């Protein structure tokens, strides 16, 4: 049987009146919240999993707070892992107001095709955010109820949004409203990096002498060591004795001595000194050495300036003990080479070097040969073929390939590229890998520049930064170019690393800004602003009472 035709069961004019009354009541008794729609940046196509989202639009709308006497939900719960906030918010918004003033803008970005950044734009959707200004908090919409009240006069007039406190992950929040964007610093996980604007190259000098240790031979690497053993070298007659350190490694579960590095090669040894090992918890390591009594070599390095900004041990270069020869040529009016002048005979040659003459362009290239003396210098140059077609004197190049190959090899130490707090960023010492031979004076020592030596550019809000060596990524939340303080979130996004190395360059992927991480105030694992950070003391005290990783203290049933 049909409904009574004399009763309308709700006319369109009545429905319009109810909607207007609801809109008016919401404007009088409601609170102006900010509706922030969720946009999908990347989504898995198999199980429709959203990998990353962004929130960069905002729409003000009036809303009635149903839970007027406080937040609903479980409230604040003290757990073993800290204080967990389970606040919920239940608000009511006008269906008409949403459809007329918000949905059209969302529909413009929802073209209905697969991969659209906004889906379901005709109504509020789960995953969108609500900024609640009274509590200055961001809530996430968990469920949208559209049938409460249930079809008054045959129509629904409101949306009831059930929201939970938003937990920040890898979302981009950039609404251009400072009060909203900065909430991430309270709700999200923000880490502070102290960067270095300008680094400084380390400086060092060296001392040369004779009677030093030329090479150390590891005859037995020993076994059973739990730490690096101490190395003792017998005293030198001159009083300047050699010193060295042992470096261990683990092979097949056994820790043994891998190599020995000199910190001082010693002076005045007439016989090879005795090398002994002690400590370290192991035994069996043995080593001998050879000495150089005739020619000078590097005895030790002196770091005069440790520099600033190093994250890894820099490359240290020592000038070669020998000098390459050089010569000039003279040509006549016919364009041939008539004379060779030896401007530098060089030193340290053990074999006859090759000599090359530059080409005349059009003509015949001259050929020159060299002879050396018994003291390792180039004694003369002979023109084997004077060539032809030269208009200017050609360039004479004498190779260095037959020079004595005994320049010093070194390795800088004192730099930690793993420690994140309290590690040094300066060169502390330089180990001698090879003291060299044949120096007539103290050579020049050159230390490589620190990474990211000069600060450059300005980081952009929300851009991704990347560590040059760790490859760790994060998002920029704030950057103060004057104090060099960089606040970041989502450390480790898209990477397996969860931290930056001391001294490495931090590169902005959009801005191109480059600065280096300071060691002393750089990356602090505990420097994290989150909603649990005030409960460290409670957690530590609770751990002394209960440890749920062990047996149940109340017994098993």
C-alpha angles and dihedrals in degrees: 000000000000123000120273105280092209092068119064095205086218125340125216090251091053091048089049090051093051091049092050091049091050091048091050094048091049090052091049103040101021135091124239107243129176118242112210114190120215119239122198113231097175130005133180111241097209104058095008092243114168109228099183137004138186135208111201104141130073134193125187114222135164117248136181115229106225093190093058093160094060144302117317126216130069093314121208114349124191108219134173088261097051139276112334116200112213099173117153132194127208115196136168124217132182115266091210094048091051093047094047103040107024111023096061091059092047092047090057089062094041106075093171095244127123112274095028110158092228124041130183093022098166095078139017110284136207112265095039118120133239120201109211105202097193092063094025089229136132119231129191121224108241101172136010115210111197101170102063116126087036111240102310107198086357098300143084117233108178144040118225111209119202107201137183128202107278117248110205119227124150100330124132110231111188110143094148088240107116095205090058101038093050091054087081088069089062101035099032132061108266122185123193122222123193107209133196117235098192127021127200128223116239120241129210141169132197142217124227130201146136133261093050134141107274099187139353119221118204103215097175127014094202124209145237097052119156094185139008110293122229118256119218122192121192117254125272120235088235092057093241098107127188122256130195143168130221122230117205132201137188120241122173091350092304120112115216141157111283102180145339122235125199121228091176123017092200131228134247102022112156095179129029109275124234117255120206135177128217138174127007094112095267139086145205101064114139135172141174132192145203126228136212113222103169111043131046124255139169110291101178143336125239117207104214095176123017093202126214133263104034118147100170133026106282125227112264118204125196121198117252115261092227132063126226119234124246136194143175132217136222124208132198130224090274092062099250130124110257104166140026123201119199104217095176124015092198127213138248101040115156095175138023109283123223118251123209128192122205117250121258090222096235113030138035123320114234120242122218130181129196138214127201134213128233091262094061100260131121105258101182146355123219126204105227093173121012092204124208142243098050116150095175131028109278124236116257116212122190115195124236095207093107096050117118105277097215105111114142122268118208142175125207119223140177092083122117117202094176107046111087103193129043095002119140124253097192133082107257103175143354122225120213113233093172122006092204126216140243102042115157094185139009107290127223116267117210123192120197119249118262117258115267091013095173124041114236136188137343125284117236125230112266095001118137117251124199133203111236094223108016091045087215114155132206141160125256115238100169138353129196109193093190098054094028090231114152120189115200139175136200094036107197099022110163092004140084092231122089102193147033126252121242111258097012120129119257108214126196109223093209105026097037090223114160128195134150128243114252115226104214098046098015125102116002117184090203094048094096126130108211138139091262099049095102093060101066092106092049091048093049092049091046090053089060090056104038131021110184091188088072133053121313105270090209093057135253123283 
